[in-house]
Amino acid sequence: MVKFYKSLFFLTLTVSLYAESSYTLQNSNFTIDNGSFTYNYNRLRLDHSYYNDNYFSKFIADGVNYYSHSYTESAEFDLLKSQSSDTPISTQSRFKDYGDGEIQAKVYRLYGGYGDGKNRVVVGLQNITMGVGRFWNPTNLFNPKNIYALEPDETFGVIALSYTRYINDTTSLNVVSSIKEDETLKYALRYKTFLKYADLAVDLLYSDNTKMIGYEAEANLFDTGVEVRSEGAHIRSHLQNTQDEIKLSQAVLGAEYGFVNGVNLTVESLFSSKSFSETQIITNLDSEILQNMTNSKFYAGASLSYTFNIFLDASVLYIDSFNSEDPFVSASMTYTLNDFNSFVLGVLSKGEQTYYLKYQLAF
């Protein structure tokens, strides 16, 4: 089975590199001040897409550079370097120290597949989508987002074989098999359908260390224009460092409404049957349920975004646990000059404040 996955991975790589296709380049440059360090982070991204009738492939590769000797010598950067994808094949090179900074190359996504309207098959390094939450996704144990990060949706891919059967316009069945770094397998099944007033889904996941059963629900609140959503998961997992079994239930409840004047409001809460200490979290960074290991049993958050015009957007996010934790605040202003250039000025605050300026160039 392991050889089968590796063969599929390299076959996808070959197709992606040699098929006739289109390419785009995107450069994202961040200047960041977190109170302790001021440093520059630059990511050059090559995005290759290929489509031929019902066949497709995607190849995204990054070259990243961290510039600031004081930052690359810090414990914070050591923690960043220790993070890697949970895959048997390394998706990133080692960091290269050139004195004032460090550089790295990595494969962000690499997959190919087939889709004909009734069936969709994807194999390779990909993103597995589960859950409906905007801030938290307790059901997603593949590519969980980190709402506290500078770029929450920048997540490691997983090497997986994913098959979706579209039974009709409102019903689908998705089956996933992924291979982990230790060459064991993780399986998932998601059945989604529309039932009277809501989209509903059942999620199942199984691996050697973790078992999960979950649900998803989305609906419009009568004729108000408010979209409500919820997801939840009951998880049993053995922590890899201690082999202690954790039993954990989590649920998300949220709502979203778009006003006619361009304001969009999202509110969401996370409920957890168990909380974890900082020591438990730090000593289990390789755990499949790391993103589910929260410091508090309850969180509530709200985000507000506003479009001033076609060039200028603003957003703010506030999350609080209502205990000894500092609330998290993220605010940003985005100026889109044209289709190729944009600027973002932002701040993240959780006890300490981090300011950043992002310039993105696409060509």
C-alpha positions as CSV (number, residue, x, y, z in Angstrom):
1,M,0.0,0.0,0.0
2,V,2.8,2.4,0.8
3,K,4.5,1.7,-2.6
4,F,1.2,2.3,-4.3
5,Y,0.9,5.8,-2.7
6,K,4.4,6.7,-3.6
7,S,3.9,5.5,-7.2
8,L,0.8,7.7,-7.5
9,F,2.6,10.7,-6.0
10,F,5.5,10.5,-8.5
11,L,3.1,9.9,-11.4
12,T,1.2,13.0,-10.4
13,L,4.5,14.9,-10.3
14,T,5.4,13.7,-13.8
15,V,2.0,14.7,-15.3
16,S,2.1,18.1,-13.6
17,L,5.6,19.0,-14.9
18,Y,5.3,17.8,-18.6
19,A,1.6,18.4,-19.6
20,E,0.7,21.5,-21.5
21,S,-0.6,24.0,-19.0
22,S,-0.7,27.5,-17.7
23,Y,1.5,29.1,-15.0
24,T,1.2,32.0,-12.7
25,L,3.8,33.5,-10.3
26,Q,2.8,35.3,-7.1
27,N,5.2,37.0,-4.7
28,S,4.0,37.8,-1.2
29,N,6.3,40.0,0.9
30,F,5.7,40.6,4.6
31,T,7.5,43.1,6.9
32,I,6.7,42.0,10.4
33,D,7.3,43.5,13.8
34,N,6.2,41.3,16.7
35,G,7.7,43.4,19.5
36,S,10.8,41.3,19.9
37,F,11.9,41.1,16.3
38,T,11.5,43.0,13.1
39,Y,12.0,40.7,10.1
40,N,11.0,40.2,6.5
41,Y,9.2,37.1,5.1
42,N,9.0,36.6,1.4
43,R,7.2,33.8,-0.5
44,L,7.6,33.3,-4.2
45,R,4.9,30.9,-5.4
46,L,4.7,29.1,-8.7
47,D,1.2,27.8,-9.5
48,H,0.7,25.4,-12.4
49,S,-2.7,24.3,-13.5
50,Y,-3.6,21.8,-16.2
51,Y,-7.0,20.8,-17.6
52,N,-7.8,18.5,-20.5
53,D,-11.5,17.5,-20.8
54,N,-12.2,15.7,-17.6
55,Y,-8.6,15.5,-16.4
56,F,-6.8,18.1,-14.3
57,S,-3.7,18.6,-12.2
58,K,-2.3,21.2,-9.9
59,F,1.3,21.9,-8.8
60,I,2.2,24.7,-6.4
61,A,5.8,25.2,-5.2
62,D,7.1,27.9,-2.9
63,G,10.5,29.5,-2.3
64,V,10.5,31.2,1.1
65,N,13.0,33.6,2.7
66,Y,13.2,34.8,6.3
67,Y,15.5,37.9,6.5
68,S,16.8,38.9,9.9
69,H,19.6,37.2,11.7
70,S,18.2,38.0,15.2
71,Y,14.9,36.3,14.2
72,T,16.4,33.2,12.6
73,E,18.5,32.7,15.8
74,S,15.4,32.9,18.0
75,A,13.4,30.1,19.7
76,E,10.3,31.2,17.8
77,F,12.1,30.4,14.5
78,D,13.3,27.1,15.8
79,L,9.7,26.1,16.5
80,L,8.7,27.2,13.0
81,K,11.5,25.0,11.5
82,S,10.3,22.0,13.5
83,Q,6.9,22.0,11.7
84,S,6.5,19.8,8.7
85,S,3.8,17.9,6.7
86,D,2.6,14.6,8.1
87,T,3.7,12.7,4.9
88,P,6.1,9.9,4.3
89,I,7.8,11.9,1.6
90,S,9.3,15.2,2.7
91,T,7.6,18.2,1.0
92,Q,10.2,20.8,2.0
93,S,13.9,21.2,1.9
94,R,16.0,22.0,4.9
95,F,16.5,25.6,5.7
96,K,19.7,27.1,4.3
97,D,21.4,29.7,6.5
98,Y,23.1,32.4,4.4
99,G,24.1,34.6,7.3
100,D,21.5,37.4,7.6
101,G,18.6,35.0,6.9
102,E,17.5,31.5,5.9
103,I,15.8,30.2,2.8
104,Q,13.7,27.1,2.0
105,A,11.9,25.4,-0.9
106,K,8.8,23.4,-0.6
107,V,6.0,21.7,-2.5
108,Y,2.7,23.2,-1.3
109,R,0.2,21.2,-3.4
110,L,0.8,18.5,-6.0
111,Y,-2.2,16.5,-7.2
112,G,-4.0,15.2,-10.3
113,G,-7.4,13.8,-11.0
114,Y,-10.5,13.2,-13.0
115,G,-14.0,14.6,-12.8
116,D,-17.1,14.1,-14.9
117,G,-19.9,15.7,-13.0
118,K,-20.9,12.4,-11.3
119,N,-17.5,11.3,-10.1
120,R,-14.3,13.1,-8.9
121,V,-11.0,11.4,-8.1
122,V,-8.0,13.3,-6.8
123,V,-4.6,11.8,-5.8
124,G,-1.5,13.5,-4.5
125,L,-0.6,16.2,-2.1
126,Q,-3.9,18.0,-1.5
127,N,-6.2,19.8,0.8
128,I,-9.0,17.7,2.3
129,T,-12.1,19.9,3.1
130,M,-14.3,18.9,6.1
131,G,-16.5,21.1,8.3
132,V,-18.5,24.3,7.8
133,G,-17.1,26.5,10.6
134,R,-15.5,29.8,9.7
135,F,-13.1,30.1,12.6
136,W,-12.9,26.5,13.9
137,N,-13.2,23.1,12.2
138,P,-13.2,20.3,14.9
139,T,-14.2,17.7,12.3
140,N,-11.2,18.5,10.0
141,L,-8.2,16.3,11.2
142,F,-6.5,16.6,7.8
143,N,-5.9,20.3,7.0
144,P,-7.2,22.2,10.0
145,K,-7.0,26.0,9.7
146,N,-5.3,28.1,12.4
147,I,-7.4,31.2,12.9
148,Y,-4.6,32.8,15.1
149,A,-2.0,32.6,12.3
150,L,-1.0,35.4,10.0
151,E,-2.4,33.3,7.1
152,P,-5.0,30.9,8.6
153,D,-5.6,29.0,5.4
154,E,-1.9,28.2,4.6
155,T,-1.9,24.6,5.8
156,F,0.3,21.6,5.1
157,G,-1.1,19.2,2.4
158,V,-1.7,15.5,2.9
159,I,-0.9,12.7,0.5
160,A,-4.3,11.2,-0.2
161,L,-6.6,9.4,-2.5
162,S,-10.0,11.1,-2.5
163,Y,-13.1,10.0,-4.3
164,T,-16.4,11.8,-4.4
165,R,-19.6,10.4,-5.9
166,Y,-22.3,13.0,-6.6
167,I,-25.4,11.0,-6.2
168,N,-27.7,13.8,-7.2
169,D,-27.7,17.7,-7.1
170,T,-27.9,17.7,-3.3
171,T,-26.3,14.5,-2.2
172,S,-22.7,13.3,-2.3
173,L,-20.4,10.7,-0.8
174,N,-16.7,11.4,-0.2
175,V,-14.2,8.7,0.7
176,V,-10.6,9.6,1.7
177,S,-7.5,7.5,2.3
178,S,-4.3,9.3,3.3
179,I,-0.8,8.1,4.2
180,K,1.0,9.6,7.2
181,E,4.7,10.2,7.9
182,D,5.0,6.9,9.8
183,E,3.5,5.2,6.7
184,T,0.2,4.3,8.5
185,L,-3.1,5.1,6.9
186,K,-5.9,7.5,7.8
187,Y,-9.4,7.0,6.4
188,A,-12.4,9.3,6.3
189,L,-16.0,9.2,5.0
190,R,-18.3,12.1,4.5
191,Y,-22.0,11.8,3.5
192,K,-23.7,15.0,2.7
193,T,-27.3,15.7,1.7
194,F,-30.1,18.3,1.8
195,L,-33.0,17.4,4.1
196,K,-36.0,19.7,4.1
197,Y,-34.4,23.0,5.4
198,A,-30.7,22.3,5.8
199,D,-27.6,20.8,4.3
200,L,-26.5,18.0,6.6
201,A,-23.4,15.8,6.7
202,V,-22.0,12.9,8.7
203,D,-18.2,12.6,9.0
204,L,-16.3,9.5,10.1
205,L,-12.5,9.2,10.5
206,Y,-10.3,6.3,11.5
207,S,-6.5,5.9,12.0
208,D,-4.3,3.9,14.3
209,N,-4.3,6.7,16.9
210,T,-7.6,8.5,16.3
211,K,-11.3,7.7,15.8
212,M,-13.9,10.4,15.1
213,I,-17.6,10.8,14.4
214,G,-18.9,14.2,13.5
215,Y,-21.7,16.2,11.9
216,E,-22.2,19.3,9.8
217,A,-25.3,21.5,9.3
218,E,-26.0,24.6,7.3
219,A,-29.3,26.4,6.7
220,N,-30.9,29.8,6.0
221,L,-32.8,31.2,9.0
222,F,-36.3,31.4,7.4
223,D,-36.4,34.5,5.1
224,T,-34.1,36.7,7.2
225,G,-31.0,36.2,5.0
226,V,-29.1,34.9,8.0
227,E,-27.1,31.7,7.3
228,V,-26.6,29.5,10.4
229,R,-24.2,26.6,10.6
230,S,-22.9,24.1,13.1
231,E,-20.5,21.2,13.2
232,G,-19.3,18.9,15.9
233,A,-17.1,15.9,16.6
234,H,-16.6,13.3,19.2
235,I,-13.0,12.2,19.2
236,R,-11.0,9.4,20.8
237,S,-7.2,9.7,20.3
238,H,-4.0,8.4,21.8
239,L,-1.4,11.1,22.3
240,Q,1.7,9.9,20.5
241,N,4.2,11.0,23.2
242,T,2.4,9.4,26.2
243,Q,-0.1,7.0,24.5
244,D,-2.7,8.4,27.0
245,E,-6.2,8.2,25.5
246,I,-8.1,11.4,25.1
247,K,-11.8,11.5,24.8
248,L,-13.0,14.8,23.5
249,S,-16.3,16.3,22.2
250,Q,-16.4,19.7,20.5
251,A,-19.1,21.7,18.7
252,V,-19.2,24.9,16.7
253,L,-22.3,27.1,16.4
254,G,-22.2,30.2,14.1
255,A,-24.1,32.6,11.9
256,E,-23.4,35.0,9.1
257,Y,-25.2,37.9,7.6
258,G,-24.4,40.2,4.7
259,F,-25.8,43.7,4.9
260,V,-26.8,45.6,1.8
261,N,-24.3,48.4,2.5
262,G,-21.3,46.0,2.1
263,V,-20.9,45.0,5.7
264,N,-20.5,41.3,6.4
265,L,-20.9,40.0,10.0
266,T,-19.9,36.5,11.2
267,V,-20.3,35.2,14.7
268,E,-19.2,31.8,16.0
269,S,-18.7,29.9,19.2
270,L,-16.6,26.8,20.1
271,F,-17.6,24.5,22.9
272,S,-15.2,21.8,24.1
273,S,-15.6,19.1,26.8
274,K,-11.9,19.3,27.7
275,S,-9.2,21.9,27.9
276,F,-5.4,21.4,27.7
277,S,-2.5,23.1,29.4
278,E,0.3,24.8,27.4
279,T,2.6,21.9,28.4
280,Q,0.3,19.3,27.0
281,I,0.0,21.2,23.7
282,I,3.7,21.9,23.3
283,T,4.6,18.2,24.1
284,N,2.1,17.0,21.5
285,L,2.9,19.1,18.4
286,D,2.8,16.0,16.2
287,S,-0.7,14.9,17.5
288,E,-3.5,14.4,14.9
289,I,-5.7,16.5,17.2
290,L,-3.3,19.4,17.9
291,Q,-5.8,22.0,16.6
292,N,-8.5,20.5,18.8
293,M,-6.3,20.9,21.9
294,T,-7.6,24.2,23.2
295,N,-6.7,26.1,26.4
296,S,-10.3,26.8,27.2
297,K,-13.6,24.9,27.0
298,F,-15.4,27.9,25.5
299,Y,-14.6,30.5,22.9
300,A,-16.7,33.1,21.1
301,G,-15.7,35.2,18.2
302,A,-17.0,37.8,15.7
303,S,-15.6,39.1,12.5
304,L,-16.7,42.3,10.7
305,S,-15.7,43.2,7.1
306,Y,-16.6,46.2,5.0
307,T,-16.0,47.0,1.4
308,F,-15.5,50.7,1.0
309,N,-15.1,50.5,-2.8
310,I,-13.6,48.3,-5.5
311,F,-10.1,49.2,-4.2
312,L,-10.4,49.3,-0.4
313,D,-11.6,46.6,2.1
314,A,-11.3,46.4,5.9
315,S,-11.9,43.6,8.4
316,V,-11.6,42.9,12.1
317,L,-11.7,39.7,14.1
318,Y,-12.2,39.3,17.8
319,I,-12.0,36.0,19.8
320,D,-12.3,35.6,23.5
321,S,-12.4,32.7,25.9
322,F,-13.6,34.8,28.9
323,N,-11.0,33.3,31.2
324,S,-7.4,34.2,32.0
325,E,-6.4,34.1,28.3
326,D,-5.8,37.4,26.5
327,P,-8.4,38.0,23.8
328,F,-7.2,37.6,20.2
329,V,-7.7,40.6,17.8
330,S,-6.8,40.7,14.1
331,A,-7.5,43.8,12.0
332,S,-6.4,44.6,8.5
333,M,-6.9,47.1,5.7
334,T,-6.5,45.9,2.1
335,Y,-5.8,48.2,-0.9
336,T,-6.1,46.5,-4.3
337,L,-4.3,48.6,-6.8
338,N,-5.2,46.4,-9.8
339,D,-5.3,42.7,-10.8
340,F,-1.6,42.3,-10.1
341,N,-0.8,44.4,-7.1
342,S,-2.3,44.6,-3.6
343,F,-1.2,46.0,-0.2
344,V,-2.4,44.8,3.3
345,L,-1.7,46.7,6.6
346,G,-2.6,44.7,9.6
347,V,-2.1,43.9,13.3
348,L,-2.5,40.7,15.4
349,S,-2.8,41.0,19.2
350,K,-2.9,38.3,21.8
351,G,-1.1,39.8,24.8
352,E,1.6,41.1,22.5
353,Q,1.0,42.9,19.3
354,T,2.4,42.0,15.9
355,Y,2.2,44.5,13.1
356,Y,2.7,43.6,9.4
357,L,2.8,45.1,6.0
358,K,2.1,42.8,3.1
359,Y,2.7,43.5,-0.6
360,Q,1.5,40.9,-3.1
361,L,2.5,40.9,-6.7
362,A,0.9,38.4,-9.2
363,F,2.1,37.9,-12.8
